[in-house]
Amino acid sequence: MPVFTYSRFMDESLLDVSFNRFCDVFGVRPVRIMGTLSFWLLLYMGAGPVAEAQESAAASETTQEPTEPPRVYIDCDRCDYNHIRREITLVRYVRDPKQADIHVFVTDEETGSGGDEYEFSFLGRRAFQGFDYTLTFTADRNATSDEVREEMNRILEMGLAPYLMQTSVGENLSLRYPETGGDSDPVRADADPWNHWVFEVYGGSIEISHETNQSDFDSRWGFYADRVTETWKTRLRPYFNFSFVHIEQEDGESVTSRNHRHGFDSYAIRSVNQHWSLGLFADYITREDRNLRHRVRLNPGVEYSVFPYREATRRALTFVYQLGVTEVDYYEETIFLKTADRLVNQRLEATMSLEQPWGGLEAGVTGSHYFHDLSFYRAEVYGTASVRVVEGLSLNVSGSFEMIQDQLSLPRGDTTVEDVLLDQRELATDFSITGSVALSYTFGSEFADVVNTRF
């Protein structure tokens, strides 16, 4: 792995590497080679034409002196900020992107093997305006948190180096690449004896509490079998949930509630191309509090993505259509005088998500209905937004509105207060509304360099 080092004196020699090896060292994708060519020229020619063009463009605006380290804003939900600031000290860290010369925007997406692929977008601001590129790395599912944060720091160091080369700090930078000790065979992918299958058994999530007049027990356990390739995405998941509540009342009587929710989820999704995919979904559930003795569903579907799937971590606009068959046996006779049902329904959903340096948006609308009676339907619209309005001011908003007209499993008879409080029965409703708003404003010092972990 390449390592950037900082010293008080100029290195006596520079490492002479070929262009192809340089691309390998920095993990730059071929499609981005032209975007990073300016960095290559800077490494070999010093402050070349690119730097001159950037300095000229920056002359018309107020920026810091070139002798100062660049100001960096790290935009990352899963980064260890203290570790970054302690280990990478060649830059100044600021608390708001408006104050930054370099905006580092980090997104991540789970891989098929249970790991995470991180994408670092380095966005030039002020004197570095227009100097943008992207680096990625994949963390194995067995990687410890320390291994992940060390690799993140390594990517940050490599990504910041092209900007540092255009400042006075660049005079003391050198590139060190560990020698392999001779010619080596080309890197080959190891054979996978598991054929991309990943298995996870969970038997935890057991919660127990006991008081003088109340005892609670909740447990969840199950099994995941996932297989993800470029062509197929498959899951098999049985699960078992059991909860118990016992309450002693003042009159000596006791109330006991037992609930179980067991089931099996599965799907097989076939990638057609960068815009289309096909899927088959099947599930089974038995659940007392929803009056479902047995419910089996089979739902084939199709999805269309307006943008290529490879851009999903930054932007996505998808449409999903599903047509399904459901077989149900009820514990109790329903309000529609049924003890069993065979139902056919269809479902349409449109979702949009956007992750940008200024914030993120996610919104969607979904609707479904049963064919035997179109008055049995459900429709929902929802959205969340996290936006930096101005420097220091952030706004987080979320909300949803759902119209509910498809509660076919509601049992006949009266529902007691105990049933509701102990979650023994589902209540009838025509709609559901949720919402939240959070506003924060930060002001004061521009810098966030100091690390103090005491107490």
For each residue, the residues with C-beta under 8 A, 3 or more apart:
1: 154 178
2: 25 26 158 175 176 177
3: 154 157 175 176 177 178
4: 157 158 161 173 174 175 176
5: 173 174 176
6: 90 169 172 173
7: 10 11 172 174
8: 172
9: 172
10: 7 171 172
11: 7 14 174
12:
13:
14: 11 174 175
15: 174 175 176 177
16:
17: 21 22 25 175 177
18: 21 22
19: 22 23 40
20: 23 24
21: 17 18 24 25
22: 17 18 19 25 26 40 43
23: 19 20 26 28 30 33
24: 20 21 27
25: 2 17 21 22 175 177
26: 2 22 23 36 135 158
27: 24 135 136 137 158
28: 23 32 33 36 133 135
29: 32 33 134
30: 23 33
31:
32: 28 29 35 36 133 134
33: 23 28 29 30 36 37
34: 37
35: 32 132 133
36: 26 28 32 33 39 40 133 162
37: 33 34 40 41
38: 41 42 48 50 131 162
39: 36 42 43 133 161 162 165
40: 19 22 36 37 43 44
41: 37 38 44 45 48 49 50
42: 38 39 45 46 47 48 50 51 162 165 166
43: 22 39 40 165 175
44: 40 41
45: 41 42 48
46: 42
47: 42 51 52 166
48: 38 41 42 45 51 52
49: 41 52 53
50: 38 41 42 53 54 131
51: 42 47 48 54 55 166
52: 47 48 49 55 56
53: 49 50 56 57
54: 50 51 57 58 124 127 128 129 130 131 166
55: 51 52 58 59 66 127
56: 52 53 59
57: 53 54 60 127 129 130
58: 54 55 61 63 126 127 129
59: 55 56
60: 57
61: 58 126
62:
63: 58 101 126 127
64: 68 70 71 101 126
65: 68
66: 55 127 166 167 168
67: 167 168
68: 64 65 92 167
69: 90 91 92 164 167 169
70: 64 91 92 101 102 128 160 163 164 167
71: 64 91 92 93 94 99 100 101 102 446
72: 91 92 93 94 100 101 102 103 104 160
73: 93 94 95 96 97 99 100 102 103 104
74: 79 81 84 93 104 106 156
75: 97 103 104 105 106 357
76: 79 104 105 106
77: 106
78: 106 108
79: 74 76 84 106 149 152
80: 83 84 145 149 152
81: 74 84 85 448
82: 85 86 451 453
83: 80 86 87 149 153
84: 74 79 80 81 87 88 93 149 152 153 156
85: 81 82 88 89 93 448 449 450 451
86: 82 83 89 451
87: 83 84 153
88: 84 85 91 153 156 157 160
89: 85 86
90: 6 69 160 164 169
91: 69 70 71 72 88 102 160 164
92: 68 69 70 71 72 447 449
93: 71 72 73 74 84 85 447 448 449
94: 71 72 73 99 100 446 447 448
95: 73 99 392 442 445 446 447 448
96: 73 99 100 388 391 392 442 446
97: 73 75 100 103 125 357 358 388
98: 390 391
99: 71 73 94 95 96 391 446
100: 71 72 73 94 96 97 103 125
101: 63 64 70 71 72 124 125 126 127 128 163
102: 70 71 72 73 91 122 123 124 125 128 160 163
103: 72 73 75 97 100 122 123 125 357
104: 72 73 74 75 76 120 121 122 123 156 159 160
105: 75 76 120 121 123 356 357
106: 74 75 76 77 78 79 118 119 120 121 152
107: 118 119 121 313 314 355
108: 78 116 117 118 119 313
109: 116 117 119 312 313
110: 114 115 116 117
111: 114 115 116 117 138 141 228
112: 196 198 226 227 228 229 233
113: 140 141 196 198 228
114: 110 111 141 198 200 226
115: 110 111 138 139 140 141 143
116: 108 109 110 111 138 139 148
117: 108 109 110 111 136 137 138 139
118: 106 107 108 136 137 138 139 152 155
119: 106 107 108 109 134 135 136 313
120: 104 105 106 134 135 136 155 156 159
121: 104 105 106 107 132 133 134 357
122: 102 103 104 132 133 134 135 159 160 162 163
123: 102 103 104 105 132 357
124: 54 101 102 128 129 130 131 132 163
125: 97 100 101 102 103 128 129
126: 58 61 63 64 101 129
127: 54 55 57 58 63 66 101 166
128: 54 70 101 102 124 125 131 163 166
129: 54 57 58 124 125 126
130: 54 57 124
131: 38 50 54 124 128 162 163
132: 35 121 122 123 124
133: 28 32 35 36 39 121 122 159 162
134: 29 32 119 120 121 122
135: 26 27 28 119 120 122 155 158 159
136: 27 117 118 119 120
137: 27 117 118 151 152 155
138: 111 115 116 117 118
139: 115 116 117 118 143 147 148 151
140: 113 115 143
141: 111 113 114 115 198
142:
143: 115 139 140 147 148 151
144: 147 148
145: 80 148 149
146: 149 150
147: 139 143 144 150 151
148: 116 139 143 144 145 151 152
149: 79 80 83 84 145 146 152 153
150: 146 147 153 154
151: 137 139 143 147 148 154 155
152: 79 80 84 106 118 137 148 149 155 156
153: 83 84 87 88 149 150 156 157
154: 1 3 150 151 157 158
155: 118 120 135 137 151 152 158 159
156: 74 84 88 104 120 152 153 159 160
157: 3 4 88 153 154 160 161
158: 2 4 26 27 135 154 155 161
159: 104 120 122 133 135 155 156 162
160: 70 72 88 90 91 102 104 122 156 157 163 164
161: 4 39 157 158 164 165 173 175
162: 36 38 39 42 122 131 133 159 165 166
163: 70 101 102 122 124 128 131 160 166 167
164: 69 70 90 91 160 161 167 169 170 173
165: 39 42 43 161 162 170 173
166: 42 47 51 54 66 127 128 162 163 170
167: 66 67 68 69 70 163 164 170
168: 66 67 171
169: 6 69 90 164 172 173
170: 164 165 166 167 173
171: 10 168
172: 6 7 8 9 10 169
173: 4 5 6 161 164 165 169 170
174: 4 5 7 11 14 15
175: 2 3 4 14 15 17 25 43 161
176: 2 3 4 5 15
177: 2 3 15 17 25
178: 1 3
179:
180: 183 184
181:
182:
183: 180
184: 180
185: 188
186:
187:
188: 185
189:
190:
191:
192: 195 196
193:
194: 197 198
195: 192 227
196: 112 113 192 227 228 229
197: 194 225 226 227
198: 112 113 114 141 194 224 225 226 227 228
199: 223 224 225 226
200: 114 223 224 226
201: 222 223 224
202: 205 220 221 222 223 224
203: 221
204: 220 221
205: 202 218 219 220 221
206: 217 218 219 220
207: 216 217 218 219
208: 216 217
209: 214 215 216
210: 214 215 216
211: 214 215
212: 248
213: 247 248 249
214: 209 210 211 245 246 247 248
215: 209 210 211 244 245 246
216: 207 208 209 210 243 244 245 246
217: 206 207 208 242 243 244 245
218: 205 206 207 241 242 243 244
219: 205 206 207 241 242 243
220: 202 204 205 206 239 240 241
221: 202 203 204 205 239 240
222: 201 202 237 238 239 240
223: 199 200 201 202 237 238 239
224: 198 199 200 201 202 235 236 237
225: 197 198 199 235 236 237
226: 112 114 197 198 199 200 234 235
227: 112 195 196 197 198 232 233 234 235
228: 111 112 113 196 198 232 233 234
229: 112 196 232 233
230: 271
231: 270 271
232: 227 228 229 268 269 270 271
233: 112 227 228 229 267 268 269 271
234: 226 227 228 267 268 269
235: 224 225 226 227 265 266 267
236: 224 225 264 266
237: 222 223 224 225 264 265 266
238: 222 223 263 264
239: 220 221 222 223 262 263 264 265
240: 220 221 222 260 262
241: 218 219 220 260 261 262
242: 217 218 219 258 259 260 261
243: 216 217 218 219 257 258 259 260
244: 215 216 217 218 256 257 258 259
245: 214 215 216 217 255 256 257 422
246: 214 215 216 254 255 256 257
247: 213 214 254 255 256
248: 212 213 214 252 254
249: 213 252 253 254 255
250:
251:
252: 248 249
253: 249
254: 246 247 248 249
255: 245 246 247 249 418 422
256: 244 245 246 247
257: 243 244 245 246 418 422 423 424
258: 242 243 244 288
259: 242 243 244 287 288 289 423 424
260: 240 241 242 243 286 287 288
261: 241 242 285 286 287 288 289
262: 239 240 241 285 286 287
263: 238 239 283 284 285 286 287
264: 236 237 238 239 283 284 285
265: 235 237 239 283
266: 235 236 237 281 282 283
267: 233 234 235 279 280 281 282
268: 232 233 234 279 280
269: 232 233 234 277 278 279 280
270: 231 232 277 278 279
271: 230 231 232 233 277 309
272: 275 276 277 278
273: 276
274: 305 308 309 310
275: 272 304 305 306 308 309
276: 272 273 302 303 304 305
277: 269 270 271 272 302 303 305 309
278: 269 270 272 300 301 302 303
279: 267 268 269 270 300 301 302 303
280: 267 268 269 298 299 300 301
281: 266 267 297 298 299 300 301 322 324
282: 266 267 296 297 298 299
283: 263 264 265 266 296 297
284: 263 264 294 295 296 297
285: 261 262 263 264 292 295
286: 260 261 262 263 292 293 294 295
287: 259 260 261 262 263 290 292
288: 258 259 260 261 291 292 331 424
289: 259 261 423 424 425 426
290: 287 409 426
291: 288 330 331 332 334 409 410 411 425 426
292: 285 286 287 288 295 328 329 330 331 409
293: 286 329 330 331
294: 284 286 327 328 329
295: 284 285 286 292 326 327 328 329
296: 282 283 284 326 327 328
297: 281 282 283 284 324 325 326 327
298: 280 281 282 324 325 326
299: 280 281 282 322 323 324 325 347
300: 278 279 280 281 322 323 324
301: 278 279 280 281 320 321 322 323 347
302: 276 277 278 279 320 321
303: 276 277 278 279 318 319 320
304: 275 276 318 319
305: 274 275 276 277 308 309 312 316 317 318
306: 275 317 318 319
307: 311 312 315 316 317
308: 274 275 305 311
309: 271 274 275 277 305 312
310: 274
311: 307 308 314 315 316
312: 109 305 307 309 315 316 353
313: 107 108 109 119 355
314: 107 311 354 355 356
315: 307 311 312 353 354 355
316: 305 307 311 312 351 352 353 354
317: 305 306 307 350 351 352
318: 303 304 305 306 350 351
319: 303 304 306 348 349 350
320: 301 302 303 347 348 349 350 351
321: 301 302 346 347 348
322: 281 299 300 301 346 347 348
323: 299 300 301 344 345 346 347
324: 281 297 298 299 300 344 345 346 347
325: 297 298 299 342 343 344
326: 295 296 297 298 341 342 343 344 345
327: 294 295 296 297 340 341 342
328: 292 294 295 296 340 341 342 343 408 409
329: 292 293 294 295 339 340
330: 291 292 293 333 334 338 339 340 341 409 411
331: 288 291 292 293 411
332: 291 411 412 413
333: 330 337 338 339 411 412
334: 291 330 337 338 339 408 409 410 411 412
335: 410 411 412 428
336: 408
337: 333 334 412
338: 330 333 334 341 408
339: 329 330 333 334
340: 327 328 329 330
341: 326 327 328 330 338 408
342: 325 326 327 328
343: 325 326 328 370 372 408
344: 323 324 325 326 370 371 372
345: 323 324 326 368 369 370 371
346: 321 322 323 324 368 369 371
347: 299 301 320 321 322 323 324 366 367 368
348: 319 320 321 322 366 367 368
349: 319 320 364 365 366 367
350: 317 318 319 320 364 365 366
351: 316 317 318 320 362 363 364
352: 316 317 361 362 363 364
353: 312 315 316 360 361 362 363
354: 314 315 316 360 361 362
355: 107 313 314 315 360
356: 105 314 359 360
357: 75 97 103 105 121 123
358: 97 387 388
359: 356 385 386 387 388 394
360: 353 354 355 356 384 385 386
361: 352 353 354 383 384 385 386 387
362: 351 352 353 354 383 384 385
363: 351 352 353 381 382 383 384
364: 349 350 351 352 380 381 382 383
365: 349 350 379 380 381 382
366: 347 348 349 350 379 380
367: 347 348 349 377 378 379 380
368: 345 346 347 348 377 378 379 406
369: 345 346 374 376 377 378 406
370: 343 344 345 373 374 376 377 406 408
371: 344 345 346 374
372: 343 344 376
373: 370 376
374: 369 370 371 377
375: 405
376: 369 370 372 373 405 406 408
377: 367 368 369 370 374 403 405 406
378: 367 368 369 402 403 404 405 406
379: 365 366 367 368 402 403
380: 364 365 366 367 400 401 402 403
381: 363 364 365 400 401
382: 363 364 365 398 399 400 401
383: 361 362 363 364 397 398 399 400
384: 360 361 362 363 396 397 398 399
385: 359 360 361 362 395 396 397 398
386: 359 360 361 394 395 396
387: 358 359 361 394 395 396
388: 96 97 358 359 391 393 394 395
389: 393 394 395
390: 98 393
391: 96 98 99 388
392: 95 96 441 442 443
393: 388 389 390 439 440 441
394: 359 386 387 388 389 439 440 441 442
395: 385 386 387 388 389 437 438 439
396: 384 385 386 387 436 437 438 439
397: 383 384 385 436 437 438
398: 382 383 384 385 434 435 436
399: 382 383 384 433 434 435 436
400: 380 381 382 383 432 433 434 435
401: 380 381 382 431 432 433
402: 378 379 380 431 432 433
403: 377 378 379 380 430 431
404: 378 407 429 430 431 432
405: 375 376 377 378 430
406: 368 369 370 376 377 378
407: 404 410 426 428 429
408: 328 334 336 338 341 343 370 376
409: 290 291 292 328 330 334 426
410: 291 334 335 407 426 428
411: 291 330 331 332 333 334 335 425
412: 332 333 334 335 337
413: 332
414:
415: 419 420 425 427
416: 419 420
417: 420 421
418: 255 257 421 422 424
419: 415 416 422 424 425
420: 415 416 417 423 424 425 427
421: 417 418
422: 245 255 257 418 419
423: 257 259 289 420
424: 257 259 288 289 418 419 420
425: 289 291 411 415 419 420
426: 289 290 291 407 409 410
427: 415 420
428: 335 407 410
429: 404 407 432
430: 403 404 405
431: 401 402 403 404
432: 400 401 402 404 429
433: 399 400 401 402
434: 398 399 400
435: 398 399 400
436: 396 397 398 399
437: 395 396 397
438: 395 396 397
439: 393 394 395 396
440: 393 394
441: 392 393 394
442: 95 96 392 394
443: 392
444:
445: 95 448
446: 71 94 95 96 99
447: 92 93 94 95 450
448: 81 85 93 94 95 445
449: 85 92 93
450: 85 447
451: 82 85 86
452:
453: 82
454:
455:
